[in-house]
Structures are given as C-alpha cells and as structure tokens.
C-alpha cells in the first residue's frame, strides 16, 4: 500500500465520514447512472492527486462514497484504460485507496462484445474467468515477490453464486462466461475474434482484467459483470463503434442494476 493511498483515504474520510467502505464498484460505459443513486458524497477524480483522468466519453470520473441498498460503497464512476496511456497499472492507486477505506471486495462492470449467438446485444454476463489476450499485466515493474499472484478463482465463486441468486430473484437472465481482454482502442478484427473464440472466450472487451489482477494483488475479492453492447466483429452486420456501445449499454445496464441492487440487499 502506497503512502499516497493512505493520505488520499484520510482526505476522503474527512469529506465522506469515517465509516468503513464494504464494497467498491467500478462502472463501465453507460453505467454512470448507478453512481447517481448512491446516498453520499461525490469527489471528482481531479481532486484526488494521482487518480487517472479517465477521459473516455460515457464515463463520469467521480468517486462516490455513500450508501446503496443499505451497504457502504465506493463507486468509481470511470476507469482508466490501458489504451489511454499505455499504463496497465493505471487503476492501481484507486484500488489501493479502496483497500485503505476498508473494503474487502471489488465488483467491476464493463461493456463487451458477445461471441455467442445465444448471448445477444442487451444481455449481461457474469465473468467466470478471463483470458489476458493482450499479454499485458498491471504488475509489470512491481519489485516484490507479491507480484506472483495466483489467479485461480480470481472471480470469487461465492460472490458469483450470490450475484446469480440476485439475478434469479429479479427475474434477470444472466449468462456465465469467460472474458477476453483486448488492449484496444481499435476494435478487434474478425480474424482476432476467431482466434479468441478458439481459445474459449465468450465475450471480449478492453478493460476489467487489469483491475481484477490488481484487486487480487491487494487482497480484495473480485467479481465482474459485462453488459453486451454488440456482437463481436464478423458475427453480425452491426456497425461496431464507441457511439454504438454507448447507445446499447443502457439496455443491459438496467438488468445489471437490478442484479447489483439485489446483491447489495442480500448483504445489508
């Protein structure tokens, strides 16, 4: 844990109160409205020295500390992607701050492309595992032996079961699948999608995997849910673009919000 993380955590407590945070939520494209539902304090990333700019349209770069469904949460309204800076560890400081605030769990959300015909646009998928197709790693350069992080059950089985129970209770069809991380920012080619499919991926996107690796490095339990905003390249006639992603994200986001709220209620 860096000294800067402890300093920032103390500054956040002065604004948002001393009660420890239980869970951190990282919101993907089109999901920023969830932060608006939190009863608490919003702190712009620009007020938190060392936090990423998170300059992707569709993200709302504020840290919101407060209560959602009776649970004390820290909601990251935007994330920094590898493709913005070439830094795989861009979310390390925010996650260190999350840990310093007392959290033991991180749940990430993202927008992804589906590689399964039975999981169309508007679906949601609970990540069961991932494939680091980019070959990059946020722990490159970490000098300690802590960098050798075991990644078996990186997506916590107990949390996944609880998320599915919440989905069932809300009558939401939530798929399970393996997510492939592609660095971006260009979308994948049809040939790359065929290659990833042969490796066993069910969905593909440009985020989440670095955060999950960092979370496990920091001792946080991790889980993640994708909103399916398009079919992957070569699988449909959709015109894939970031604007299309933002336009389609709310369809799955409504389902995802029901699942997250139900999960949080089960903890309250």
Residue pairs with C-beta under 8 A, 6 or more apart in sequence:
1 96
1 99
1 100
1 218
2 93
2 96
4 49
4 50
4 93
4 96
5 93
5 96
5 97
5 99
5 100
6 100
8 48
8 49
8 50
8 51
8 93
8 97
8 100
9 97
9 100
9 101
11 48
12 43
12 48
12 63
12 65
12 97
12 101
13 101
15 41
15 43
15 65
16 40
16 41
16 43
16 65
16 66
17 65
19 72
20 72
20 101
20 102
20 103
21 65
21 72
21 73
21 74
21 98
21 101
21 102
21 103
22 71
22 72
22 73
22 102
22 103
22 104
22 105
22 267
23 71
23 72
23 73
23 74
23 103
23 104
23 105
23 106
23 107
23 264
23 267
24 73
24 74
24 75
24 76
24 95
24 98
24 103
24 105
24 106
24 107
24 220
25 34
25 73
25 74
25 75
25 76
25 106
25 107
25 108
25 109
25 260
26 76
26 79
26 91
26 106
26 107
26 108
26 109
26 208
26 211
27 34
27 35
27 59
27 60
27 75
27 76
27 77
27 78
27 79
27 109
28 59
28 79
28 108
28 109
28 110
28 111
28 207
28 208
28 227
28 249
29 56
29 58
29 59
29 110
29 111
29 229
29 242
29 245
29 246
29 249
30 58
30 111
30 227
30 229
30 245
30 246
30 248
30 249
30 250
30 253
31 109
31 227
31 249
31 253
31 256
31 257
32 58
32 59
32 60
32 77
32 78
33 253
33 257
34 68
34 75
34 253
34 257
34 260
35 42
35 60
35 62
35 64
35 75
35 77
37 68
38 64
38 65
38 66
38 67
38 68
38 73
38 75
39 66
39 67
39 68
40 64
40 65
40 66
40 67
41 64
41 65
41 66
42 62
42 63
42 64
42 77
43 62
43 63
43 64
43 65
44 61
44 62
44 63
45 51
45 52
45 53
45 54
45 61
45 62
45 63
45 78
46 61
48 63
48 97
50 93
51 61
51 63
51 93
51 94
52 61
52 78
52 79
52 80
52 84
52 85
52 90
52 91
52 93
52 94
53 61
53 80
53 84
54 61
54 78
54 79
54 80
54 84
55 61
55 84
56 78
56 81
56 84
57 242
57 246
58 242
58 245
58 246
58 249
59 77
59 78
59 79
60 77
60 78
61 77
61 78
62 77
62 78
63 74
63 75
63 76
63 77
63 94
63 97
64 73
64 74
64 75
64 77
65 72
65 73
65 74
65 75
65 101
66 72
66 73
67 73
68 75
68 261
68 264
69 261
69 264
69 265
69 268
70 264
70 265
70 267
70 268
71 264
71 267
71 268
73 264
74 98
74 101
74 103
76 94
79 91
79 108
79 207
79 211
80 87
80 90
80 91
81 90
81 184
81 185
81 206
81 207
82 88
82 90
82 134
82 136
82 183
82 184
82 206
82 210
83 183
83 184
83 185
83 206
84 90
88 136
88 137
88 138
88 140
88 210
89 138
89 139
89 140
89 141
89 210
89 214
90 138
90 210
91 138
91 210
91 211
91 214
92 138
92 214
95 106
95 211
95 214
95 215
95 218
95 220
96 218
98 106
98 220
99 218
99 219
99 220
103 220
104 219
104 220
104 221
105 156
105 159
105 220
105 221
105 222
105 223
106 211
106 212
106 215
106 220
106 221
106 222
106 223
107 159
107 222
107 223
107 224
107 225
107 260
108 207
108 208
108 211
108 212
108 222
108 223
108 224
108 225
109 224
109 225
109 226
109 227
109 256
110 179
110 205
110 207
110 208
110 224
110 225
110 226
110 227
111 205
111 226
111 227
111 229
111 245
111 248
111 249
112 125
112 179
112 203
112 204
112 205
112 226
112 227
112 228
112 229
113 187
113 188
113 193
113 203
113 204
113 205
113 228
113 229
113 230
113 231
113 232
113 233
113 240
114 120
114 121
114 123
114 125
114 202
114 203
114 228
114 230
114 231
114 232
114 235
115 193
115 196
115 197
115 201
115 202
115 203
115 204
115 231
115 232
115 235
116 175
116 177
116 202
116 203
117 235
119 125
119 175
119 177
119 202
119 203
119 228
120 228
120 231
121 228
121 229
121 230
121 231
121 238
121 248
121 251
122 228
122 248
122 251
122 252
122 255
123 173
123 175
123 227
123 228
123 252
123 255
124 172
124 174
124 175
124 225
124 226
124 227
124 228
124 252
124 255
124 256
124 259
125 174
125 175
125 176
125 177
125 179
125 202
125 203
125 225
125 226
125 228
126 155
126 160
126 163
126 164
126 167
126 174
126 175
126 176
126 177
126 223
126 224
126 225
127 155
127 177
127 178
127 179
127 208
127 223
127 224
127 225
127 226
128 155
128 160
128 176
128 177
128 178
129 154
129 155
129 178
129 179
130 154
130 155
130 178
130 179
130 180
130 181
130 208
130 209
130 212
131 178
131 179
131 180
131 181
131 196
131 199
131 200
131 201
132 181
132 209
133 180
133 181
133 182
133 196
133 199
133 201
133 204
134 181
134 182
134 183
134 209
136 183
136 210
137 210
137 213
138 210
138 213
138 214
138 217
139 147
139 149
139 213
139 214
139 217
142 217
146 217
147 217
149 213
149 216
149 217
150 216
151 213
151 216
154 212
154 213
154 216
154 222
155 212
155 222
155 223
155 224
156 221
156 222
156 223
159 221
159 222
159 223
159 263
160 176
160 223
162 263
162 266
163 174
163 223
163 225
163 259
163 263
164 174
164 176
165 262
165 266
166 258
166 259
166 260
166 261
166 262
166 263
166 265
166 266
167 173
167 174
167 258
167 259
167 262
169 262
170 255
170 258
170 259
170 262
172 255
172 258
172 259
173 255
174 225
174 255
174 259
175 202
177 201
177 202
177 203
178 200
178 201
178 202
178 203
179 201
179 202
179 203
179 204
179 205
179 208
179 209
179 224
179 226
180 196
180 199
180 201
180 203
180 204
180 205
181 204
181 205
181 206
181 207
181 208
181 209
181 210
182 188
182 192
182 196
182 204
182 205
182 206
183 206
184 206
185 206
187 233
187 240
188 196
188 204
188 232
188 233
189 233
189 234
190 233
190 234
192 233
193 204
193 232
193 233
193 234
193 235
194 234
196 204
196 232
203 226
203 228
203 232
204 232
205 226
208 224
208 226
211 222
212 222
212 224
215 221
215 222
216 222
225 256
225 259
225 260
226 252
227 249
227 251
227 252
227 253
227 255
227 256
228 252
229 244
229 245
229 248
229 249
229 252
230 236
230 238
230 240
230 244
230 245
230 248
231 238
233 240
238 244
